[in-house]
Amino acid sequence: MFSDLTVIYGILCCWLFLALCVPAEAQQIPLSNPSLEGRTGKGLVPSGWLVANGTPDTQPGVFEILLAPSAGKSYVGVHSGKGFLEGIAQKLPASLKQDSTYVLSLDLAFTLYYLYPACYGNLAIFGGNAPGDTAELLWTSGNFTHENWQRYHAIFRPHGNYTYISCWAYPTAACNKSMYGIALLMDNLSAIDPLIPPAVQASVKPCSCGEVADGRIMLHVTGGAPPYRYRLDNGQWQTDSVFPGLAAGSHVAEIMDAHDYSAGVTAKVESPWKNCLVVMPGAFSPNNDGLNDLFRPKVYDVIHDYRLRVYDRWGALVFMSNAPEVGWDGNFKGTPAGVQAYVYICTFTDSRSEQHLLKGTVMLVR
């Protein structure tokens, strides 16, 4: 038996080598009934699947097979031996393309008895043009004896175009326990995806200031196969690509695709201002040149209960706002306001729950 590290290393080497050869025309090929849902019984195959050979069974409950499904309510069991092979097949909605590289993930388990004593499990996947056609061996799992579900990732590159895919219990060595000594259980298949290595980039919102943790990292994935999972700093995996409430500093982000291939990126949350504060400008020039066109505070903090009022020299209210990002554009009732000094009163509560009152004048220049 191979160690887990050997298997993972082999998968990654195969992935990196084959991924270089993926043609642009390769497309995802969905499977019908990938979780193998169906009425349990001897010689029955789930809807959407066909008998490739023998008498595959829909489990659990047949021949005292009681392992709980890894997905849904049922799965398929097959056994084989010298001169007798058993498997299931499916006609694909789109053909496997010659020289395209694909990945198909599925769960496998071994059982010590499948009507007869068994020695090991080994799954073989074939491409063909009929249910039982074994025109090309695309992938084998290798012999295994684990009795609980484990996830496998079949990477293959057909040398022809095939309209059917079939999955078989496939003997590679004699079994001294019985003539039907290769037995396996199969569940939870993925779509057949083109093997494109996933890559991840991060967009970062900085902290308002060094004393608050309001930074945010958003991850953007290209390649791979959805759905994706995301995590930050070796935390829990999640389905949301956004990580809010972050302190300033470096963070390690990772993504995992549907076939358990991962990618990572280091993202640094900056803090433009060490000390938390709110600064009111002394002048602004609303001339639409993109520079200092609005009168609004520069906020280096997390504030709430914000309120800004601007008055002219005669005490008339010319502008009001309850959001710091909404500033005055220098107009009053649709008409450009005059060039003069205006009085402002700004109140807010900061990140330390302290209330502030800022008063002063701002010069409107054109």
N, C-alpha and C positions, 0 to 999 in steps of 0.2 A: 504493500500500500504506500502511496505517496503521502508525504506530509502536507499539511495545509499550505505551508510556505512554498513548497515546491509547486503545488498546483497553481497558486496565485501567481508565482513568478512565471510559470509557463503560459498562463492566460495573458499576462501583461506583455510578454515578449511576442506572443502570437498577435495580439491586438496591435502593438506598435508596428510590427512588420506588415501585417495585412492592411492596416488602415491606409497605408500609402498607396494602395492599389484600388481604392473605391472609386468607380466611375461616377460621374455626376448623375447618370440616368437612374441609378439604383434608387428604389422607393421603398417605403415601409409596406409590408404585406401583412395585413391583419389576418388572424386565424379565427375561424368560426368556433364558438364555444371553447375558448382557451382554458377555462377552469374545469372543463370536462364534466359538466353538469348533466345528469341523466338518471333514469330509473336504474337502481342497482339490480344486478342479476348476472347469472352465468351466460356467457356468450353474447352479452349485450354491449354495444358501444354507444357512447353519448351522441346526441344529435349533432350533426355537422361533421361527424367522423365516420369512416368506413373501415371495414375489416380488411387489413392487408393480407393476413393469413392467420390460420388457426382459429381459436375461439377466445378472443380477449374478453375480459370481464369488467363490468362497472362496479366498483367497490365503494364503501366497505361492506362487509357482511358475507361475502362469498369465500368459501374455503377457510372460514374462521379468521379472515383478515379484518382486524379491528382498528387499525391505525386511523386516527382522525384526519380528515382532509386538511391540506395546507391552505386551501382556498375553496370557498363554496361548500357544497354538501357531498360531493362525490369525486372519484378519480378513477383511473384505469389501472388494472393489474394485468400483467402478461408474464408468461414463462416459456422457456424454450429449452431445447436439448439437441443432441446430435440427430440430424435428419428431420427435425421439427422446429420451425420458427414461428413465433407468434408476434403480431404487431397490428398497429392501427395506422390509418392514412387519412389524408384530407386533400381534396382538390383546392388549389389556391386560387384566390380571386385575381391574382396577377402572377405571371410566371417568374420563377427565379431566373435571373439573367446571368448568362455566361460571363465569368471573370469579374463579377461583382462580389464584394465581400459583405457577409451578413452576420448578424448575431441573433441567436434565439435563446432565451433564458427559460428554465423550467426547474421544477422541484422533483427530486428522485429519492427513493428509499428502497432498501432491501428487506426481504422477509425470509426468515429461516425455513418456512414451509409455505409452499403454494401448491396445495394438493399433494405434492411430493417434497421431500427434503431438498433444499437448495444450497448451493455452495457460495454463490456471489451474484451480484447484479451487474449488468453492462448494457447500456442503451446505445443503439446504433440508429443514426438518422440517414435516410437515403433520399435522393432526388430521383424522380422518374416521371413517366407520363401515363401511368395507370396506378390504381390503388396498391397493387402488389409489386410494382416495378421497382427493382433495386438497381437501376442503371448506374448510379454513382453513390458510393459511400461518402457522405459529406462530413460525418463526425461520429466519434464514439466517446462515451463518458470515461472509459477505462473501468476495470473491475472495482467494485466497491461492496462493502458489507455493513454500512451504517444503516440502522433500522429506524432512524428518524429522518425527517425531511431535510435535505440539504439542497441549496441552490446551485445549479450548474449553468454555465454560459457556453453554448455551442457556437463556435466561430467557424465559418466555412466559406469556401469560395468555389462555386460550381464551375465545372469545365464545359457545361452545356446549359441549355434553357430547359427548365422542368416545370410542369404544371401540377405535379403532385409532390407531397412530402410524406414520408412514412417513418414511423418510430417502432423499433423492434427490440425485444429482448434478444441479445445477440451473444452466443457462446464464443469464447476465445480460448477456453481450456476445458478439458474433461472434468466432470464432477464425479467424485467417487461415492456420492450419497444417493444419486438417482440419475436416470437418463433424462430427466427434465429439471436439471439443477441450476438453471439460470433464471432468476425470478426478480422482478422489480415492480415498483409502484410509481406512477407518474401523475403529476398534477401541476396546475398553475403555470401554464405556458404564456409567454409574452407574444407580442407581435414579432414577425421576422423583420428586423430593422437593418438598414445599411449601417455598417460599422464606421462611424465617424467619431473620432475622439472628441469628447466634450472639452470645452474651454470656458473659462469664467473670467469676467471682468467685474470690477466694483466701482460704483459711483458713491461718493462720500459727501455727506453734509457735515460741516465742521461743528464743533461745540460753540455755543454762543460766547463762552468765556471759560477760563481754566477751572472755575469753581463749580461748574454744573455739568451734568452728564446728559446732554441732549443731542449728541451727535447721532448720525444715522448712516448705515451702510446698506446699499441695495445691490444685489448680485444679478448679473446678466449672463445667461448661458447661451453658447452657440455649440452646435454639434450634439453628440450624444442622442439619447432617446428619452423623451418625456414619459411619465412625470418625473420631475426632479425633486430631490430633497436637499436641504440646506442646513448648514450649522456654522457656528462661529466659536472660535477658541476651544474646540473640542467639547462643545456643549451638546445638548440634545438636538437630534435631527428634527427639522420642521418643514412644512410645505410652503411656508411664506418666505419669500426671497428678501424681505426687509428686516433689518435688525435695528430697532430704535433704542433710545436711552443709553447711548454709549459715552463713556468718558474718553477724554483725549488720550491718544496713544496708538500703538500698532495692534492690529487684530488679524488673526489668520482665519480666512473664510474657506469653506469647502462646499462642493456640490457633489451629489451622487445621482447618476441617472438610473433608468429603469433596469439596466443590466449590471448595476453595481460598479460601473466605471466612474472614477472620481477625477476631479480637478480642483486646484486650490489657487488662492491668491492672497497676498498680504496687502492689507489696506490700512492706511494711517489716518486716523481722525485727528485733525488739527484743531487748535484753539487760537483764533486770531488775536485774542486779547487775554492776557493772564488774569487781570482783575476784572470783575464783573462791574459794568457801569453802563449808563445811558448818557449819550452826548447829544445836545441840541446844537445844530449849526447856527452861526451868527448871520448868515446871508444865504440866498439862493437866487438862481437866475433862470426863470422859466422860459427859455428861448428854444427849446426842443433840439439842443445840440447833444443831448445824451449825457450831459455833465451837470450835476447839481440842479436838475430841473424841478425837483420837488422839495418842499419843506417837510421834513420828517426826521425823527431822531435816528441816530446810529446806535443800535441796540446791541450790546455785548453782554447779554444776560437773558434769562428766561423770565419774562414779566407777564403780569396779568392785571386785570382791572384798569386797563389803560384808558386814558381820556385826554384828548388834546383840543384846546380851544384857541383860536386866533382872532384878535380884535384889531380894528384900525385905530387911528389916533383919537377918534371921537367916541370910541367904546363900542362901535357896532361889531357884532359877530360876523366875521367873513368866512370862517371855515371851522369845521368840527370833525373829529374822527375818534372812533373807539378801537382802532386797530393800528398798531405802529407801522405796518407796511403800507397803509393808505395815507399818502401825504397830500399836501396842498400844492396845486399846479399853478397858483398865482392868479386864478380867475375868481370872480365874484359875480354870481348870477349870470354866468355865461360871457362876461366881459372882462378883459384883462384889468386886473387891479392896478392902482397907481404905484409908481415908484416911491416908496417911503418906508419907514420903520414900522413894524407891526408888533404888537404885544402878544405873547403866547403864555398860556398856563397849561402845564402838562402834569398829570398825576398818574401814578402806577404803583403796583406792588411788585417787589423784586423776588428773586429766587430764595431769599432768606426770610420771606414774608414780611419784609420791612416796607412801609409806605413812604413814597417820595412825592414831593411837590417841587417842580421846576418852573421858574418864572423868569421871563426875560424879553428881549426884543430881537427880531430877526429883520434884516434889511432885504427888501425885494429890489433886485436890480435887473435891468434889461439891456 
